[in-house]
Amino acid sequence: MPQASQDRTEAQSIYRFWANPQVSAKRIMASQRGAVLGRVNRSDVVLAVQDTTDLNFGTHRKKTTGLGFFGRTVEQGIKVHSCLAVSGEGEPLGLLHQHTWSRRQRTGRRKTYKKKPTAQKESQRWLDTAQAAAIGVNETVTFVHVGDREADFYDFLAQSRQAHHHLLIRAVQNRCVRHELGYLLPTIQQSPELSRATLSVQRRPDRPAYLAQLTLRAMRLTLEVPKQHPQAKQFQPLEINVLWVQEIDPPTGQKPITWLLLTTLAIESVEAAWQCVRWYSYRWLIERFHFTLKQGCQIQALQLSSGTRLTNALATYSIVATRILWLTYQARLQPEQSCECILSRAEWRLLRRKFEPKNRSQKPPTFAQAIRWIARLGGFMGSQSDEPGLKTIWRGISKLYDLLEGVQLAAKT
């Protein structure tokens, strides 16, 4: 934030905005929800991807009030649960909801934890977020709630949903099912192989991108209500489609992909089953959103005096992070569209003068070309076949604005 400010006065105004008692993270997020809903309601399929991350401010923020603990550690920070809207083609559309909280105690889980109703647990956030994210979504949109293994609890599976709302989560529990084998995992494993296909696996810091060869099994099963559930009598057995995905011959040293997916989406063909697998693979985008918040926006480096101010800053930076995420993936999904949807004429002309000084064309460059130029400003040195990442695009945008300001100041002298 200090780098984005023109001077000390502007920086101070931003700090005062975050400290203003009339400002809240909820109201900041609400300011962009209308635009997000507009993009959502223009889509045929929208994935509402939920996930949790920790903003760790270490052990030295003794003067910062409102922070909490992570498990049994002495480190303090804020826990953040977000819902990112993603199109069926993998385009980030924006944040639909964000919930933050702090743990006041440093103890682990108590023995009575499983006996508590979900409303008294942190997992209630999945149910609340699903309801909040769905507000304002048109009935013409196929709205799919996507979650990782943390979302595999019966209350979330059985939550009441509208007809056009569906569930797609990765299961972790070997649940009881109505089948002669009795349990979910052995039942789906013994089912016949349905198909094989190739899935593009995204690059991570510990591995390059590659194409994974996958096998797929699918069947419809009835999940029994967990007997140990404190409110078991309030639920009924649940019919759901189960997908079992396994990777064949993973790269040396890499753990093979193994996904056990539960979905309420109709599986009427092999293509529909693979579509569910592809949609679940887009869950990775919310991990990239967290990466942008922490590494690009440096949210954990903020030195504000209270948790309230930090959550206001988080809401502000979250809007910026989703914009950077959109730029990165839109350049891959719509590479040939004009860059004028993101850049002013002065901005793209400056980029062209920097990287193609002899080019005098008045036609704006493509989206993909402009993003590559921006990434080069941020240190991207990949070949033409490589895709620029979030970090270089973030750095490049910052440098582009610096260059533009220099040109504007030079024109006034």
C-alpha positions as CSV (number, residue, x, y, z in Angstrom):
1,M,0.0,0.0,0.0
2,P,2.8,2.5,0.8
3,Q,4.2,1.8,-2.7
4,A,0.8,2.4,-4.3
5,S,0.4,5.8,-2.6
6,Q,1.6,9.0,-4.2
7,D,2.8,10.5,-0.9
8,R,2.5,10.3,2.8
9,T,-0.9,12.2,2.8
10,E,-2.5,9.7,0.5
11,A,-1.1,6.8,2.5
12,Q,-2.5,8.3,5.7
13,S,-5.9,8.7,4.1
14,I,-6.0,4.9,3.3
15,Y,-5.0,4.1,6.9
16,R,-7.8,6.4,8.1
17,F,-10.2,4.7,5.8
18,W,-9.4,1.2,7.2
19,A,-9.6,2.7,10.8
20,N,-13.0,4.5,10.2
21,P,-15.6,2.9,12.5
22,Q,-18.2,3.3,9.7
23,V,-16.1,1.1,7.4
24,S,-16.4,-2.6,7.6
25,A,-15.0,-5.6,5.6
26,K,-18.6,-6.6,4.8
27,R,-19.4,-3.2,3.3
28,I,-16.2,-3.2,1.3
29,M,-17.0,-6.6,-0.2
30,A,-20.6,-5.6,-0.8
31,S,-19.3,-2.7,-3.0
32,Q,-18.1,-5.1,-5.7
33,R,-20.7,-7.8,-5.3
34,G,-23.0,-6.2,-7.9
35,A,-20.3,-6.5,-10.6
36,V,-19.5,-10.0,-9.6
37,L,-23.2,-11.0,-9.8
38,G,-23.5,-9.4,-13.2
39,R,-20.7,-11.7,-14.5
40,V,-22.2,-14.7,-12.7
41,N,-25.6,-14.2,-14.1
42,R,-24.3,-14.0,-17.7
43,S,-22.7,-17.4,-17.3
44,D,-24.4,-20.8,-17.9
45,V,-22.4,-22.6,-15.2
46,V,-20.7,-21.1,-12.2
47,L,-18.5,-22.9,-9.6
48,A,-18.7,-21.4,-6.1
49,V,-15.3,-22.6,-4.8
50,Q,-14.9,-22.4,-1.0
51,D,-11.6,-22.7,0.9
52,T,-9.9,-21.5,4.1
53,T,-6.5,-20.0,4.6
54,D,-4.6,-18.6,7.5
55,L,-3.1,-15.1,7.6
56,N,-0.1,-15.6,9.9
57,F,1.3,-12.5,11.5
58,G,3.8,-14.4,13.6
59,T,4.5,-14.0,17.3
60,H,5.7,-10.4,17.4
61,R,2.4,-8.6,17.0
62,K,1.8,-8.1,20.7
63,K,0.4,-4.6,20.1
64,T,-2.1,-5.7,17.5
65,T,-5.4,-6.5,19.0
66,G,-8.0,-9.0,17.7
67,L,-5.7,-11.7,16.5
68,G,-6.2,-15.4,17.3
69,F,-4.2,-18.6,17.5
70,F,-3.7,-21.5,15.0
71,G,-4.1,-24.8,16.8
72,R,-1.5,-25.3,19.6
73,T,1.1,-22.9,18.2
74,V,2.0,-19.5,19.6
75,E,1.7,-17.8,16.3
76,Q,-1.2,-15.4,15.8
77,G,-3.3,-14.2,13.0
78,I,-6.7,-14.4,11.3
79,K,-8.5,-17.3,9.6
80,V,-10.1,-16.5,6.3
81,H,-12.8,-18.5,4.5
82,S,-13.6,-17.2,1.0
83,C,-16.0,-18.2,-1.9
84,L,-14.6,-17.5,-5.4
85,A,-16.9,-17.6,-8.4
86,V,-15.4,-19.4,-11.4
87,S,-17.0,-20.0,-14.8
88,G,-17.5,-23.4,-16.3
89,E,-14.5,-22.6,-18.6
90,G,-12.2,-21.7,-15.7
91,E,-12.5,-17.9,-15.7
92,P,-12.3,-16.3,-12.2
93,L,-15.4,-14.1,-11.9
94,G,-14.8,-12.5,-8.4
95,L,-15.5,-13.1,-4.8
96,L,-19.0,-13.9,-3.7
97,H,-18.4,-14.0,0.0
98,Q,-15.7,-13.8,2.6
99,H,-15.8,-14.7,6.3
100,T,-13.0,-14.1,8.9
101,W,-12.6,-15.1,12.5
102,S,-9.9,-15.5,15.2
103,R,-9.4,-18.3,17.7
104,R,-9.2,-17.0,21.2
105,Q,-7.7,-20.1,22.7
106,R,-4.5,-22.0,21.8
107,T,-5.9,-25.4,22.8
108,G,-6.5,-28.3,20.4
109,R,-9.9,-30.0,19.8
110,R,-11.7,-31.0,22.9
111,K,-13.0,-34.6,23.4
112,T,-16.6,-33.3,23.2
113,Y,-16.1,-31.6,19.9
114,K,-17.8,-34.3,17.8
115,K,-20.8,-34.2,20.1
116,K,-21.5,-30.6,19.4
117,P,-24.0,-29.6,16.7
118,T,-22.5,-28.1,13.6
119,A,-24.0,-24.6,14.4
120,Q,-21.5,-24.5,17.3
121,K,-18.5,-25.5,15.2
122,E,-16.2,-23.6,12.8
123,S,-17.5,-25.9,10.0
124,Q,-20.8,-23.9,10.1
125,R,-18.9,-21.4,7.9
126,W,-19.4,-23.8,4.9
127,L,-23.1,-23.8,5.3
128,D,-23.4,-20.0,5.9
129,T,-21.1,-19.2,3.0
130,A,-23.0,-21.4,0.6
131,Q,-26.2,-19.6,1.5
132,A,-24.6,-16.1,1.3
133,A,-22.9,-16.8,-2.0
134,A,-26.2,-17.9,-3.6
135,I,-28.1,-14.7,-2.9
136,G,-28.9,-12.9,-6.2
137,V,-27.9,-15.8,-8.5
138,N,-30.4,-16.3,-11.3
139,E,-32.3,-19.6,-11.8
140,T,-30.9,-19.9,-15.3
141,V,-27.4,-20.4,-13.8
142,T,-26.2,-23.9,-12.9
143,F,-24.6,-23.1,-9.6
144,V,-22.1,-25.7,-8.2
145,H,-20.7,-25.5,-4.7
146,V,-17.1,-26.9,-4.8
147,G,-15.0,-27.8,-1.8
148,D,-12.0,-29.9,-0.8
149,R,-12.0,-32.7,1.8
150,E,-12.8,-30.2,4.6
151,A,-16.2,-29.9,3.1
152,D,-17.0,-33.6,3.5
153,F,-19.4,-33.5,6.5
154,Y,-22.9,-34.6,6.4
155,D,-24.6,-31.3,7.2
156,F,-23.0,-29.8,4.1
157,L,-23.9,-32.7,1.9
158,A,-27.5,-32.7,3.1
159,Q,-28.0,-28.9,3.1
160,S,-31.2,-27.8,1.5
161,R,-30.5,-26.3,-2.0
162,Q,-32.5,-24.9,-4.9
163,A,-33.1,-27.1,-7.9
164,H,-30.4,-25.4,-10.0
165,H,-27.8,-25.6,-7.2
166,H,-25.5,-28.6,-6.9
167,L,-22.6,-30.0,-4.9
168,L,-19.2,-31.1,-6.0
169,I,-16.7,-32.0,-3.2
170,R,-13.7,-34.2,-2.6
171,A,-14.6,-36.8,0.0
172,V,-12.3,-37.9,2.8
173,Q,-14.5,-40.1,4.9
174,N,-15.1,-43.8,4.0
175,R,-18.8,-43.5,4.7
176,C,-21.4,-46.2,5.2
177,V,-23.4,-46.9,2.1
178,R,-26.4,-49.0,1.1
179,H,-24.4,-51.7,-0.7
180,E,-23.3,-55.2,0.0
181,L,-19.8,-54.0,0.7
182,G,-21.1,-51.6,3.2
183,Y,-18.6,-48.7,2.7
184,L,-18.0,-46.0,0.1
185,L,-14.4,-46.7,-0.8
186,P,-14.4,-50.4,-1.5
187,T,-17.7,-50.1,-3.3
188,I,-16.5,-47.5,-5.8
189,Q,-13.1,-49.2,-6.2
190,Q,-14.7,-52.5,-7.3
191,S,-16.9,-50.8,-9.9
192,P,-15.8,-51.2,-13.6
193,E,-13.5,-48.7,-15.2
194,L,-15.7,-46.2,-17.1
195,S,-13.1,-44.3,-19.2
196,R,-9.6,-42.9,-19.5
197,A,-8.6,-39.4,-20.3
198,T,-5.9,-36.7,-20.1
199,L,-6.1,-33.8,-17.6
200,S,-3.9,-30.7,-17.7
201,V,-2.3,-30.4,-14.2
202,Q,-1.4,-26.8,-13.2
203,R,2.2,-25.8,-12.4
204,R,3.1,-25.5,-8.7
205,P,6.3,-24.3,-7.0
206,D,7.3,-28.0,-6.4
207,R,6.5,-29.3,-9.9
208,P,6.0,-28.1,-13.5
209,A,2.8,-28.3,-15.4
210,Y,2.1,-31.7,-17.1
211,L,-0.6,-33.9,-18.6
212,A,-1.9,-36.5,-16.3
213,Q,-3.4,-39.8,-17.6
214,L,-6.5,-40.6,-15.5
215,T,-8.9,-43.5,-15.1
216,L,-12.5,-42.9,-14.0
217,R,-15.1,-45.0,-12.2
218,A,-18.6,-43.7,-11.4
219,M,-21.8,-45.0,-9.7
220,R,-24.8,-43.7,-7.8
221,L,-24.9,-44.7,-4.1
222,T,-27.0,-43.9,-1.0
223,L,-25.0,-42.5,1.9
224,E,-26.2,-43.5,5.4
225,V,-26.7,-40.9,8.1
226,P,-23.7,-41.1,10.5
227,K,-24.8,-42.9,13.6
228,Q,-22.5,-40.7,15.8
229,H,-23.9,-37.4,14.4
230,P,-25.4,-35.5,17.4
231,Q,-28.5,-34.6,15.3
232,A,-28.8,-37.9,13.3
233,K,-32.5,-38.0,13.7
234,Q,-32.9,-34.8,11.7
235,F,-31.4,-36.2,8.6
236,Q,-32.3,-38.8,5.9
237,P,-30.0,-41.1,3.8
238,L,-28.7,-39.2,0.8
239,E,-28.5,-40.4,-2.8
240,I,-25.4,-39.0,-4.5
241,N,-23.2,-39.7,-7.5
242,V,-19.7,-40.9,-6.7
243,L,-16.6,-40.5,-9.0
244,W,-13.3,-42.3,-8.4
245,V,-10.3,-40.7,-10.3
246,Q,-6.8,-42.3,-10.3
247,E,-3.7,-41.2,-12.1
248,I,-1.7,-43.7,-14.2
249,D,2.1,-43.5,-14.2
250,P,2.6,-40.2,-12.4
251,P,6.0,-38.4,-12.9
252,T,8.9,-39.7,-10.9
253,G,8.7,-38.4,-7.3
254,Q,5.2,-37.1,-7.7
255,K,2.2,-38.4,-5.6
256,P,-0.4,-39.7,-8.0
257,I,-3.8,-37.9,-8.3
258,T,-6.5,-39.8,-6.4
259,W,-9.8,-38.0,-6.1
260,L,-13.0,-39.4,-4.5
261,L,-15.6,-37.0,-5.6
262,L,-19.3,-36.6,-4.5
263,T,-21.7,-34.7,-6.6
264,T,-25.4,-34.0,-7.0
265,L,-24.9,-33.2,-10.7
266,A,-26.5,-35.6,-13.1
267,I,-24.0,-38.2,-14.6
268,E,-25.8,-39.3,-17.7
269,S,-22.8,-39.9,-19.9
270,V,-19.0,-40.4,-19.8
271,E,-18.6,-36.8,-21.0
272,A,-20.7,-35.5,-18.1
273,A,-18.5,-37.4,-15.6
274,W,-15.3,-36.0,-17.0
275,Q,-16.9,-32.5,-17.0
276,C,-17.3,-32.9,-13.2
277,V,-13.6,-33.9,-12.9
278,R,-12.5,-30.8,-14.9
279,W,-14.7,-28.5,-12.9
280,Y,-13.2,-29.9,-9.7
281,S,-9.7,-29.2,-11.1
282,Y,-10.6,-25.5,-11.2
283,R,-10.7,-25.5,-7.4
284,W,-7.0,-24.8,-7.8
285,L,-7.9,-21.2,-8.6
286,I,-8.8,-20.3,-5.1
287,E,-5.3,-21.5,-4.0
288,R,-3.9,-19.1,-6.6
289,F,-6.1,-16.4,-5.1
290,H,-4.5,-17.0,-1.6
291,F,-1.1,-17.0,-3.2
292,T,-1.8,-13.6,-4.7
293,L,-3.0,-12.2,-1.4
294,K,0.1,-13.4,0.5
295,Q,2.9,-13.1,-2.1
296,G,1.7,-10.4,-4.4
297,C,-0.3,-8.1,-2.1
298,Q,2.0,-9.0,0.9
299,I,-1.1,-8.9,3.2
300,Q,0.8,-10.6,6.0
301,A,3.4,-7.8,6.1
302,L,0.8,-5.2,7.1
303,Q,1.5,-3.6,10.5
304,L,-2.0,-2.4,11.5
305,S,-3.0,-2.0,15.1
306,S,-6.2,-4.1,15.2
307,G,-7.8,-7.1,13.7
308,T,-10.7,-4.9,12.5
309,R,-8.3,-2.8,10.5
310,L,-6.6,-5.9,9.1
311,T,-9.9,-7.4,7.9
312,N,-10.8,-4.1,6.2
313,A,-7.4,-4.1,4.5
314,L,-8.0,-7.8,3.6
315,A,-11.3,-7.0,1.9
316,T,-9.6,-4.2,-0.1
317,Y,-6.7,-6.4,-1.2
318,S,-9.0,-9.3,-2.0
319,I,-10.7,-7.2,-4.7
320,V,-7.2,-6.4,-6.1
321,A,-6.1,-10.1,-5.9
322,T,-9.2,-11.3,-7.8
323,R,-8.5,-8.7,-10.5
324,I,-4.9,-9.9,-10.9
325,L,-6.2,-13.5,-11.0
326,W,-8.7,-12.6,-13.7
327,L,-6.1,-10.9,-15.8
328,T,-3.8,-14.0,-15.7
329,Y,-6.4,-16.5,-16.7
330,Q,-8.4,-14.3,-19.1
331,A,-5.3,-13.9,-21.2
332,R,-5.2,-17.7,-21.6
333,L,-9.0,-18.1,-22.2
334,Q,-9.5,-15.1,-24.5
335,P,-6.1,-14.4,-25.9
336,E,-7.2,-12.7,-29.1
337,Q,-9.6,-10.1,-27.7
338,S,-8.5,-6.4,-27.6
339,C,-6.4,-5.3,-24.6
340,E,-8.5,-2.1,-24.4
341,C,-10.9,-4.0,-22.1
342,I,-8.1,-3.7,-19.4
343,L,-5.8,-1.0,-20.6
344,S,-6.2,2.6,-21.6
345,R,-4.8,3.9,-24.9
346,A,-1.9,5.6,-23.1
347,E,-1.1,2.4,-21.3
348,W,-1.0,0.0,-24.2
349,R,0.8,2.6,-26.4
350,L,3.5,2.9,-23.7
351,L,3.9,-0.9,-23.7
352,R,4.2,-1.1,-27.4
353,R,6.8,1.7,-27.5
354,K,8.8,-0.2,-24.8
355,F,8.8,-3.6,-26.5
356,E,8.1,-2.8,-30.2
357,P,9.6,0.7,-30.7
358,K,9.4,0.5,-34.5
359,N,5.7,-0.5,-34.6
360,R,3.5,2.5,-35.4
361,S,0.2,0.6,-35.7
362,Q,-2.8,2.3,-34.2
363,K,-4.6,-1.0,-33.6
364,P,-4.5,-2.2,-29.9
365,P,-2.5,-5.3,-29.3
366,T,-4.3,-8.5,-28.2
367,F,-5.1,-9.3,-24.6
368,A,-2.4,-12.1,-24.6
369,Q,0.3,-9.9,-26.1
370,A,-0.4,-7.0,-23.6
371,I,-0.3,-9.4,-20.7
372,R,3.0,-10.9,-21.9
373,W,4.5,-7.4,-22.1
374,I,3.3,-6.6,-18.6
375,A,4.8,-9.8,-17.3
376,R,8.1,-9.0,-19.0
377,L,8.1,-5.7,-17.0
378,G,7.8,-7.9,-14.0
379,G,10.7,-10.2,-14.9
380,F,9.0,-12.8,-17.1
381,M,11.6,-14.4,-19.4
382,G,9.8,-17.5,-20.6
383,S,9.6,-18.7,-24.2
384,Q,6.6,-18.0,-26.4
385,S,5.1,-21.3,-25.3
386,D,5.3,-20.4,-21.6
387,E,2.4,-18.7,-19.8
388,P,3.3,-15.8,-17.5
389,G,2.3,-16.3,-13.9
390,L,0.6,-14.3,-11.2
391,K,3.8,-13.0,-9.6
392,T,5.3,-11.5,-12.8
393,I,2.0,-9.9,-13.8
394,W,1.6,-8.4,-10.4
395,R,5.1,-6.9,-10.5
396,G,4.6,-5.8,-14.1
397,I,1.4,-3.9,-13.4
398,S,3.1,-2.0,-10.6
399,K,6.1,-1.1,-12.9
400,L,3.7,-0.1,-15.8
401,Y,2.0,2.5,-13.6
402,D,5.4,3.8,-12.5
403,L,6.5,4.2,-16.2
404,L,3.2,5.8,-17.1
405,E,3.6,8.3,-14.3
406,G,7.1,9.2,-15.4
407,V,5.9,9.8,-19.0
408,Q,3.1,12.0,-17.7
409,L,5.5,14.0,-15.5
410,A,8.0,14.4,-18.4
411,A,5.3,15.8,-20.7
412,K,4.5,18.6,-18.1
413,T,8.2,19.8,-18.0
